[in-house]
Amino acid sequence: MGVIELDSLTKYYGEIRGIENLSFEVEEGEIFGYLGPNGAGKTTTIRTLLGFLKPTSGRARVLGRDIGKEIVEIKQEVGYIPGDLSLYGNLTGKEFLDYFASLRSSNSSMLDDLLDTFEVPFERKIEGFSRGMKQKLAIVQAFMHDPKLVIMDEPTAGLDPLMQQKLYEFLEQEKEKGKTLFFSSHILSEVDKICDRVGIIREGRLVALEGIESLKSKRGKVVRVKIEGDPEKFDGPEDTKIEDGGWIQFIVREDINYWIEKLSKFNVLDLEVQNFSLEDIFMHYYEEGETK
């Protein structure tokens, strides 16, 4: 049983699709990356899981609880970093955190350590906070009661690079403690860096769900080669491209030896072979409209 379980979860806004037929599980103790550009359906998924939106159809369970019947209990047990921060500007950082602590049945056992790590100006009013300070405050409130699951919607927004790195290190530590982390982002590099598995969402539909390294290897290798003479003379796969400088680029999904043999008929000036990166995979799904 997963910590998060979606079964054909669907949300329409009138006739406009938000998400459709999402079915996947997030496993205990993993950092799950949920990847897609703005408008792909990431935030709709999260808001539906947390009861802010009512699903059009389908079901979901969070921490073994049905989102349609036990959403109050779910909200008490889950940490949440929203993508669109709307904080109470007239409160101080301390008053804001005290307020959230009062809404939960558990104590704020991690609060002191979090304040040391993220350096939130505890006694200042939130209306005077920078965007980065507000984001750090949101991180603290999500983790301070030591929940088993934290759902994060674009959690690095507004953070400087040093603080982003500090967050990544903190998330790795929490994962080692057994915490499950749902990490929604449109930033390819950070999902590639810290997540164990990734789900790629396109126009409200899941188009990939796999371990990151497995996903990369399954998609094949990117070959870039420069030959003597006219590059158009090389008869490559359908997706072959001629780049600036005469470089030929194509993707090998099966036997690379076949293409090496074809290249042997030319005088090869330079050759590069590398695995698909997560960015290559992402752009493949979005440019070609591939669906699962």
C-alpha positions in Angstrom: 0.0 0.0 0.0 1.4 3.4 -1.0 1.5 6.5 1.2 -0.4 8.2 -1.7 -2.6 6.2 -4.0 -4.5 7.6 -7.0 -7.1 5.5 -8.8 -8.3 7.2 -12.0 -8.4 10.5 -10.2 -10.0 13.2 -12.5 -10.8 16.9 -12.0 -12.6 19.0 -14.7 -13.3 22.7 -14.4 -16.5 22.7 -16.4 -15.4 21.3 -19.7 -11.7 22.2 -19.1 -9.5 19.3 -18.1 -7.4 19.8 -15.0 -6.3 16.2 -14.5 -7.7 13.0 -16.0 -7.4 9.3 -15.0 -4.4 9.7 -12.8 -3.4 6.3 -11.4 -0.1 5.9 -9.5 1.3 5.3 -6.0 3.9 7.2 -4.0 5.9 4.7 -1.8 6.9 5.1 1.8 10.3 6.7 2.3 10.8 8.0 -1.2 11.2 11.4 -2.7 8.7 11.4 -5.6 9.2 14.1 -8.3 6.1 15.4 -10.0 7.2 17.1 -13.1 5.5 19.3 -15.6 5.4 23.0 -16.8 3.0 25.5 -15.4 -0.6 24.5 -16.3 0.2 20.8 -16.7 -2.0 19.8 -13.7 0.5 19.5 -10.9 -1.2 22.0 -8.5 -4.7 20.6 -9.4 -3.5 17.1 -8.4 -2.2 18.4 -5.1 -5.2 20.5 -4.3 -7.5 17.6 -5.0 -5.4 15.2 -2.8 -5.7 17.7 0.1 -9.4 18.4 -0.3 -9.2 21.9 -1.6 -10.9 20.7 -4.8 -13.5 18.0 -5.1 -12.6 15.4 -7.8 -14.9 15.0 -10.7 -14.4 11.2 -10.6 -11.9 8.6 -9.4 -10.5 8.0 -5.9 -7.4 8.7 -3.9 -6.0 7.7 -0.5 -3.4 9.6 1.5 -1.7 7.8 4.5 -4.4 5.1 4.1 -7.3 7.5 4.4 -9.9 8.2 1.8 -9.7 11.9 0.6 -13.5 11.9 0.2 -14.3 10.8 3.7 -11.3 11.6 6.0 -9.8 14.8 4.6 -9.8 16.5 8.1 -7.6 13.7 9.5 -5.4 13.8 6.4 -4.7 17.5 6.8 -3.7 17.1 10.4 -1.2 14.4 9.5 0.4 15.9 6.3 2.8 18.7 5.9 2.1 21.0 2.9 4.0 23.8 1.1 1.6 25.6 -1.2 2.8 26.9 -4.6 0.9 30.2 -4.2 1.9 31.5 -0.7 -0.8 33.6 0.9 0.4 34.3 4.5 -1.0 36.5 7.2 1.0 39.7 6.9 -0.1 41.2 10.2 1.3 38.2 12.2 4.9 37.7 13.2 6.7 34.6 12.1 6.2 33.2 15.7 2.5 34.0 15.7 2.0 32.4 12.3 3.7 29.2 13.4 1.8 29.1 16.7 -1.4 29.4 14.8 -0.6 26.4 12.6 0.5 24.4 15.7 -2.9 25.0 17.3 -4.6 23.5 14.3 -2.7 20.2 14.6 -3.0 17.5 17.3 0.7 16.8 17.4 3.4 19.1 18.9 6.0 21.1 17.0 8.9 18.8 17.8 11.1 19.9 14.9 10.6 23.6 15.3 13.8 24.6 17.0 16.0 22.6 14.5 14.1 24.0 11.6 14.5 27.6 12.7 18.3 27.0 13.1 18.5 25.5 9.6 16.4 28.0 7.7 17.0 31.1 9.7 13.5 32.6 9.8 13.1 36.0 11.4 10.9 34.7 14.1 9.8 38.0 15.7 9.3 40.1 12.6 5.9 40.7 10.9 5.4 38.7 7.8 4.4 41.8 5.8 8.0 42.8 5.9 9.4 39.4 4.7 11.0 39.0 1.3 9.7 36.3 -1.0 12.5 34.0 0.1 11.8 34.6 3.8 8.1 33.7 3.3 9.2 30.5 1.5 11.4 29.5 4.4 8.6 30.1 6.8 6.3 27.9 4.7 9.0 25.1 4.8 9.2 25.4 8.6 5.4 25.2 9.1 5.2 22.1 6.8 7.8 20.1 8.7 7.7 21.4 12.3 5.2 18.7 13.5 7.4 15.9 12.0 4.7 14.5 9.6 5.2 11.2 7.9 4.3 12.8 4.5 5.1 16.3 3.2 3.6 17.5 -0.1 5.5 20.4 -1.7 4.4 22.5 -4.6 7.4 24.3 -6.1 9.2 24.4 -2.7 12.3 26.2 -4.0 10.5 29.2 -5.4 12.1 32.4 -4.1 15.1 30.7 -2.5 18.6 31.7 -3.4 20.9 29.0 -4.6 22.6 28.5 -1.3 19.3 28.0 0.5 18.0 25.7 -2.3 21.1 23.5 -1.7 20.4 23.6 2.1 16.8 22.5 1.4 18.0 19.6 -0.8 20.3 18.4 1.9 17.5 18.7 4.5 15.1 16.7 2.3 17.7 13.9 1.9 18.1 13.8 5.7 14.3 13.6 6.2 14.2 10.8 3.6 16.8 8.8 5.5 14.6 9.1 8.6 11.8 7.4 6.6 9.8 10.4 5.6 7.9 10.4 2.3 8.2 13.6 0.2 6.1 14.5 -2.8 8.1 17.1 -4.7 6.2 19.0 -7.5 8.3 21.1 -9.7 8.8 22.5 -13.2 12.6 22.6 -12.7 14.2 19.6 -14.4 17.6 19.8 -12.7 16.3 19.7 -9.1 14.0 16.7 -9.8 16.9 14.9 -11.4 19.2 15.7 -8.5 17.1 14.6 -5.5 14.2 12.4 -6.5 14.0 8.6 -6.5 11.2 8.4 -9.0 9.4 10.8 -11.3 6.0 11.2 -12.7 5.8 13.4 -15.8 2.4 15.1 -16.4 1.3 16.6 -19.7 -2.0 18.5 -20.1 -3.5 16.7 -17.1 -2.4 13.2 -18.1 0.4 11.1 -16.8 2.9 10.4 -19.6 5.7 8.7 -17.6 6.2 7.1 -14.2 9.5 5.5 -13.4 12.7 5.6 -11.5 14.8 8.4 -12.9 17.9 6.4 -13.9 15.7 3.6 -15.3 13.7 6.2 -17.3 16.9 7.7 -18.7 18.3 4.4 -19.8 15.1 3.2 -21.3 14.8 6.2 -23.6 18.1 5.3 -25.3 21.2 7.3 -26.1 21.9 10.6 -27.8 24.5 10.4 -30.6 26.2 13.5 -32.0 28.6 13.0 -34.8 30.5 15.1 -37.3 31.6 13.6 -40.6 33.7 14.8 -43.4 31.7 16.2 -46.3 27.9 16.8 -46.5 26.1 15.7 -43.3 22.9 15.2 -45.3 24.5 12.1 -46.9 24.2 10.2 -43.6 20.9 8.3 -43.6 20.0 8.3 -39.9 16.8 7.5 -38.0 13.6 9.6 -38.5 14.5 12.0 -35.7 17.9 12.9 -37.1 18.8 16.6 -36.9 21.5 18.6 -38.6 22.8 21.2 -36.1 24.9 24.3 -36.5 28.5 23.4 -37.4 27.5 20.3 -39.3 26.8 18.1 -36.3 24.4 15.2 -36.9 22.3 14.3 -33.8 20.0 11.3 -33.5 18.6 9.0 -30.8 19.4 5.3 -30.6 16.8 3.2 -28.9 18.0 -0.2 -29.9 21.3 -1.6 -31.2 23.9 1.2 -31.3 26.3 -1.1 -33.3 24.0 -0.9 -36.3 24.5 2.9 -36.4 28.2 2.6 -35.7 28.5 0.3 -38.7 26.7 2.8 -40.9 29.0 5.6 -39.7 32.0 3.5 -40.5 31.4 4.3 -44.2 32.3 7.9 -43.5 35.4 9.7 -42.3 34.2 10.5 -38.7 35.7 13.7 -37.4 34.2 13.7 -33.9 31.7 11.5 -32.0 29.7 11.9 -28.7 27.4 9.3 -27.2 25.5 10.0 -24.0 22.4 8.7 -22.1 19.2 10.7 -22.3 19.1 13.3 -19.6 15.8 14.0 -17.8 15.6 17.2 -19.8 15.8 15.2 -23.1 13.1 12.9 -21.9 10.9 15.8 -20.7 11.2 17.7 -24.0 10.6 14.4 -25.9 7.2 14.1 -24.2 6.3 17.7 -24.7 7.5 18.3 -28.2 6.2 15.0 -29.7 3.0 14.7 -27.5 3.8 11.2 -26.6 1.3 9.6 -24.1 1.6 6.7 -21.8 
